[in-house]
Amino acid sequence: MRNYRKSVLLLAVVLFFSALVSCKTNNGGGSLPDIADSDMIYIPEYVNLPDEVTDMRSPLLLADIIYFFQPGITALQLYQVNTDGSGLKNLDGYEPKTDTQYISAVTPISDGTALIAENGETGCFLRKISLSDGAVLSEIDLTYLGSDVSVTSAAVDLNGNIAIAIADRNQELTIYAFSSGGEALFDETIKRGSMRLIRLLSLQDGSVTAAVIDLQANALRLLPVDMSNLQLGDSVGSFQINADNIVVTGIGLLIQTSDGIVGFEAGESQPTQFIDWLDSDMSSDGLTLLGASGGDIILFQSGSISEEKSANSIVTLREGSASDDRITLELGCLYLNYRLKNLIVQFNQTDPDYRIKVTEYAPGYPEVNLDLDTALMKMNTDLIAGNIPDILCLNEEMPFSAYAARGLFEDLTPY
């Protein structure tokens, strides 16, 4: 695993993350594992879900139970299932609006209820439901905002105030805030084309923040939703992470990326990557990070990925030994594309004799803005020093002719 460098940022950033990752949640506990420079990795365990689970929309993980929606014969239905695949139950007290097409946001409330966003032909409704039977307890009618808008995320602060993110047909993103009774508090539009929302997050200190991707800087930013001053606060920190999903758990703030999972711990201002899909012999295809349970990382895997894993699955990532009796082949590269990553995973999952271990000098590029010249210089330094991998994956930025002139390549004709 890669080490990370602690940066000296403003004290506000550290305090912010301390509040964020100590969020009240049933999702796991403890701390992020320190597995850099060790023989520990996360090993996936797959559990096929019952055949009745054909989809898992808007999943919510609380402790060791996953709540989710899927289409029924006539309407959406609410289910729960344990993380070990047992205990599938239809919470038949839930009745959606007659024109509800999909659920776009689910966020837990501390009293055994959850807030959901129903979207239909007439517009949006926020509805508070019981997690014991699915019964609808109250609702806020948002159809006055128009029929062409949809709620993309929601969060609730400790005072019961609600923050939602809404996108319209022009893909313009607006953050709205409401009191617990549905009174509009404020709204603020984020400039179109400048930000992409990942998720609204509830924090331990009673506040809410918007996790967004700055599309120009290609960086993760955190915008506090200031309920007191009725506005979006200034960005707290900027991090070169191309986030696909982000959740707050008892072991820290977990961020799903195309390369794996990175995390923040309380008091830390920079993330550490502690799960790498390649190291765990996993493809990111169809993976959705749900959260943590008892120190394990829980994900949903949609669809078939092999003969043994032919159905929708719950994936539990547990710490284990990286020891492997197979011969290791070192592959060095500046960066890997999506297709090659999947080919390496398939090879490692099936070959009985060999396993490929990857060293990337510019991991995440081009999604993450990196200095390729510096990465290439480090790679060339290693090669000159004799640290030559078994396989060298060539990118267009690499000096192929210079490598050939130095005799780095083996002529495969005799083979």
C-alpha positions in Angstrom: 0.0 0.0 0.0 1.1 3.5 -0.6 2.2 5.8 2.2 0.7 9.2 2.4 2.3 12.5 3.5 0.7 14.5 6.3 0.3 18.1 5.2 0.1 21.1 7.4 -3.2 22.8 6.8 -5.3 25.3 8.7 -6.4 24.2 12.1 -10.0 24.6 10.9 -9.5 21.8 8.4 -8.3 19.4 11.1 -11.1 20.3 13.4 -13.6 19.9 10.5 -12.4 16.4 9.8 -12.4 15.6 13.5 -16.1 16.5 13.6 -16.8 14.7 10.3 -15.3 11.3 10.9 -16.6 11.1 14.5 -20.1 11.3 13.1 -22.8 9.4 15.0 -23.4 6.3 13.0 -24.0 2.6 13.4 -21.6 1.9 10.6 -18.7 0.1 12.2 -16.3 1.4 14.8 -12.6 1.7 15.6 -10.1 3.3 13.3 -8.6 3.0 9.8 -6.1 0.2 9.6 -2.4 1.0 9.4 -1.4 -1.5 6.7 1.1 0.5 4.8 4.4 -1.4 4.4 2.9 -4.5 5.9 1.6 -7.9 4.8 -2.0 -7.0 5.4 -4.6 -6.4 2.7 -8.3 -6.4 2.5 -9.7 -9.7 1.2 -13.1 -9.8 -0.4 -15.8 -12.3 0.7 -18.8 -12.5 -1.6 -22.3 -13.6 -0.5 -24.8 -14.1 -3.3 -28.1 -12.4 -2.5 -31.4 -14.3 -2.7 -32.9 -14.5 -6.2 -35.7 -12.2 -5.1 -33.2 -9.4 -5.0 -33.1 -8.2 -8.6 -31.9 -4.7 -7.8 -30.6 -2.7 -4.9 -31.6 1.0 -5.3 -30.6 3.7 -2.8 -29.1 1.3 -0.3 -28.6 2.4 3.3 -26.4 0.4 5.7 -27.1 0.6 9.4 -25.1 -1.7 11.7 -25.4 -5.1 9.9 -28.6 -4.4 8.0 -29.0 -3.0 4.5 -32.2 -1.2 3.6 -32.9 -0.8 -0.1 -35.6 -0.3 -2.7 -36.4 -2.3 -5.8 -39.3 -2.4 -8.3 -42.2 -4.6 -7.6 -45.0 -5.7 -9.9 -46.9 -2.4 -9.5 -44.7 -0.1 -7.4 -41.4 0.3 -5.7 -40.9 -1.8 -2.6 -38.8 -1.4 0.5 -36.6 -4.3 1.8 -34.0 -5.1 4.4 -31.4 -7.8 4.4 -28.5 -8.7 6.6 -24.9 -8.2 5.4 -24.4 -12.0 5.4 -27.3 -12.3 2.9 -29.8 -13.7 5.4 -33.0 -12.1 6.8 -34.5 -10.8 3.6 -37.7 -9.0 4.5 -40.2 -6.8 2.7 -41.1 -3.8 4.8 -44.7 -3.8 3.4 -45.8 -0.8 5.5 -44.1 1.4 2.9 -46.5 2.8 0.2 -45.0 5.1 -2.4 -46.9 7.9 -4.1 -48.9 6.6 -7.1 -46.6 8.4 -9.6 -43.3 7.7 -7.9 -40.7 6.6 -10.4 -37.6 6.3 -8.3 -36.0 7.0 -4.9 -33.0 9.3 -5.3 -31.9 9.9 -1.7 -32.0 8.0 1.6 -30.6 9.4 4.8 -31.0 8.0 8.4 -32.5 9.9 11.3 -31.4 9.1 14.8 -34.9 7.9 16.0 -35.1 4.7 13.9 -36.4 6.5 10.9 -35.1 7.6 7.6 -35.7 10.5 5.2 -36.3 9.5 1.6 -36.8 11.5 -1.6 -39.5 10.3 -4.0 -39.4 11.6 -7.5 -42.3 11.3 -9.9 -44.1 12.9 -12.8 -45.4 15.8 -10.7 -42.2 16.5 -8.9 -40.5 15.5 -5.5 -41.7 14.6 -2.0 -39.5 14.2 1.1 -41.0 11.5 3.3 -40.0 10.3 6.7 -40.4 6.5 7.1 -40.1 4.0 9.9 -37.3 1.5 9.5 -39.2 -1.1 11.4 -42.1 -1.6 9.0 -41.6 1.1 6.3 -44.7 3.1 7.3 -44.7 6.7 6.1 -44.8 9.1 9.1 -44.7 12.5 7.5 -43.9 14.3 4.3 -42.8 17.6 2.7 -44.4 18.4 -0.7 -41.7 19.9 -3.0 -43.8 19.8 -6.2 -43.9 23.6 -6.1 -40.3 23.5 -7.3 -41.5 22.0 -10.6 -41.8 18.7 -12.2 -38.5 18.8 -14.0 -36.3 18.7 -10.9 -35.0 15.7 -8.8 -33.5 15.4 -5.4 -30.0 14.0 -5.7 -29.0 13.9 -2.1 -30.3 14.7 1.4 -28.9 15.1 5.0 -30.4 16.0 8.3 -28.7 18.0 11.1 -29.1 17.3 14.9 -31.8 20.0 15.1 -33.9 18.2 12.5 -33.2 20.7 9.7 -33.0 19.2 6.3 -30.6 20.0 3.5 -31.3 18.6 0.0 -29.5 19.0 -3.4 -31.7 19.4 -6.5 -30.7 19.3 -10.1 -32.9 20.5 -12.9 -33.0 19.6 -16.6 -30.2 22.1 -17.2 -28.1 20.2 -14.7 -27.9 23.3 -12.5 -27.4 22.3 -8.9 -29.1 24.0 -6.0 -28.8 23.3 -2.3 -32.1 23.9 -0.4 -32.5 24.0 3.4 -35.7 23.3 5.3 -36.8 23.2 8.9 -38.0 19.9 10.3 -41.5 21.1 9.7 -40.9 21.8 6.0 -40.4 25.6 6.2 -37.9 26.8 3.5 -34.8 28.4 5.1 -32.6 29.2 2.2 -31.4 28.0 -1.2 -28.1 28.6 -3.1 -27.2 27.6 -6.6 -23.8 26.3 -7.5 -22.6 27.6 -10.8 -23.4 25.2 -13.6 -20.4 23.2 -14.9 -18.2 24.1 -12.0 -19.1 21.5 -9.4 -20.4 17.9 -9.3 -22.1 16.9 -6.1 -21.0 13.6 -4.6 -23.2 13.6 -1.5 -24.6 15.7 1.4 -23.1 14.5 4.7 -24.3 14.8 8.3 -21.6 15.6 10.9 -21.3 14.8 14.6 -21.4 18.5 15.6 -24.9 18.8 14.2 -24.0 20.4 10.9 -24.2 19.3 7.3 -21.6 19.6 4.5 -21.7 19.1 0.7 -19.0 17.0 -0.7 -18.4 18.2 -4.3 -15.9 17.7 -7.1 -14.4 20.9 -8.4 -14.5 20.1 -12.2 -11.9 22.7 -13.1 -9.4 21.8 -10.4 -10.4 18.1 -10.5 -10.4 18.1 -6.7 -12.7 17.1 -3.8 -14.0 20.1 -1.9 -16.2 20.3 1.2 -18.8 23.1 1.5 -20.4 23.5 4.9 -24.2 24.1 4.8 -24.5 26.9 7.3 -28.0 26.6 8.8 -27.3 29.5 11.3 -26.3 32.1 8.7 -28.5 30.5 6.0 -25.8 30.1 3.3 -23.2 27.7 1.9 -19.9 28.2 3.7 -16.5 28.6 2.1 -14.7 25.4 0.9 -12.8 23.6 3.6 -9.7 22.0 2.1 -9.0 20.8 -1.5 -7.9 17.2 -2.1 -6.8 15.6 -5.3 -9.2 12.7 -5.2 -11.6 11.7 -7.9 -14.4 10.5 -5.7 -17.2 8.2 -7.0 -18.9 7.8 -3.6 -18.4 9.0 -0.1 -19.8 7.8 3.3 -19.3 8.6 6.9 -18.7 5.6 9.1 -17.5 4.7 12.6 -13.9 4.0 11.3 -13.6 7.2 9.4 -14.7 9.0 6.3 -14.5 6.5 3.4 -14.2 7.6 -0.2 -14.6 5.3 -3.1 -12.5 6.0 -6.2 -11.7 4.2 -9.4 -8.5 2.8 -7.8 -9.9 1.7 -4.4 -11.0 3.3 -1.1 -9.2 6.1 0.7 -10.1 7.4 4.2 -9.8 10.2 6.6 -9.4 9.7 10.4 -10.2 12.3 13.1 -7.4 14.8 13.4 -5.9 14.0 10.0 -5.9 16.5 7.2 -4.9 14.2 4.3 -6.3 10.9 3.3 -4.6 7.5 3.2 -5.4 4.8 0.6 -5.9 1.6 2.5 -7.8 -0.4 -0.1 -6.5 -0.9 -3.6 -8.8 -2.9 -5.9 -5.8 -4.4 -7.7 -4.2 -5.6 -4.4 -7.5 -7.2 -3.4 -7.9 -8.8 -6.8 -11.2 -6.8 -7.4 -12.7 -5.1 -10.3 -14.5 -1.8 -9.6 -17.3 -2.8 -12.1 -20.7 -2.6 -10.4 -19.3 -1.8 -7.0 -21.1 0.5 -4.6 -19.6 1.4 -1.2 -22.2 1.1 1.5 -20.2 1.7 4.6 -18.5 -0.2 7.5 -19.8 -2.8 9.9 -17.7 -4.0 12.8 -14.5 -2.9 11.2 -15.3 -4.6 7.9 -16.0 -2.7 4.7 -19.4 -3.5 3.1 -20.1 -3.0 -0.6 -22.8 -4.0 -3.1 -21.7 -5.9 -6.3 -24.4 -5.7 -9.0 -24.6 -8.4 -11.6 -22.5 -11.3 -12.6 -18.7 -11.1 -12.4 -17.8 -14.8 -12.6 -19.4 -18.3 -12.6 -19.0 -18.4 -8.8 -20.4 -14.9 -8.4 -23.3 -15.0 -10.7 -25.8 -12.9 -8.8 -26.1 -9.6 -7.1 -23.8 -9.9 -4.1 -22.8 -8.3 -0.8 -19.0 -7.9 -0.6 -17.4 -7.9 2.8 -13.8 -6.7 2.9 -11.8 -8.0 5.8 -8.2 -7.6 6.8 -6.1 -10.6 5.9 -2.6 -11.8 5.0 -1.2 -10.7 1.7 0.9 -13.9 1.6 0.6 -15.9 -1.7 2.4 -19.0 -2.7 2.2 -18.1 -6.4 5.2 -16.5 -8.3 4.9 -12.8 -8.3 5.4 -10.9 -11.5 6.2 -7.2 -11.1 4.5 -4.8 -13.5 5.7 -1.2 -13.7 3.9 1.6 -15.4 3.2 5.3 -15.3 -0.6 4.7 -15.0 -3.1 2.0 -16.0 -6.2 2.3 -18.0 -9.5 0.8 -17.0 -9.3 -2.1 -19.5 -5.8 -3.2 -18.4 -6.8 -3.1 -14.7 -9.6 -5.5 -15.4 -7.4 -7.8 -17.4 -4.9 -7.9 -14.5 -7.7 -8.6 -12.0 -9.0 -11.5 -14.2 -5.5 -12.9 -14.5 -4.9 -12.8 -10.7 -8.2 -14.3 -9.9 -7.7 -17.3 -12.3 -4.1 -18.1 -12.8 -2.8 -20.9 -10.4 0.9 -20.2 -10.8 1.5 -16.5 -11.2 0.2 -13.2 -9.7 0.8 -9.7 -11.1 1.8 -7.0 -8.7 1.5 -3.5 -10.0 3.6 -0.4 -9.3 2.0 2.8 -10.7 4.1 6.0 -10.6 1.2 8.3 -11.4 -1.8 6.4 -10.0 -5.2 7.9 -10.8 -4.0 9.8 -13.9 -5.6 11.4 -15.9 -8.7 11.6 -13.6 -6.4 13.0 -10.9 -4.3 16.0 -11.9 -0.7 14.8 -11.5 2.8 16.0 -12.6 3.7 13.3 -15.2 7.2 14.7 -15.6 8.0 14.1 -11.9 6.4 10.6 -12.0 8.4 9.7 -15.1 11.6 11.0 -13.5 11.1 8.8 -10.5 10.3 5.8 -12.7 13.5 6.4 -14.8 15.6 6.7 -11.6 14.4 3.3 -10.4 15.1 1.7 -13.8 18.6 3.2 -13.9 19.2 2.0 -10.4 18.4 -1.6 -11.5 14.9 -1.7 -10.0 13.5 -3.2 -13.2 10.0 -4.8 -13.2 9.3 -8.1 -15.0 6.8 -6.3 -17.2 6.9 -2.7 -18.3 3.6 -1.2 -19.5 4.5 1.5 -22.0 2.5 4.7 -22.1 3.0 7.3 -24.9 4.8 9.6 -22.5 7.6 7.1 -21.9 10.9 7.1 -23.9 10.7 3.6 -25.5 13.7 4.1 -27.7 15.9 5.1 -24.7 14.8 2.0 -22.8 15.5 -0.3 -25.8 19.0 1.3 -26.2 19.8 0.5 -22.6 18.9 -3.2 -23.2 15.9 -3.2 -20.8 13.8 -5.4 -23.0 14.0 -9.2 -23.6 13.6 -10.4 -27.2 10.7 -12.8 -27.1 11.3 -14.3 -30.5 13.0 -17.5 -29.2 10.0 -18.2 -27.0 
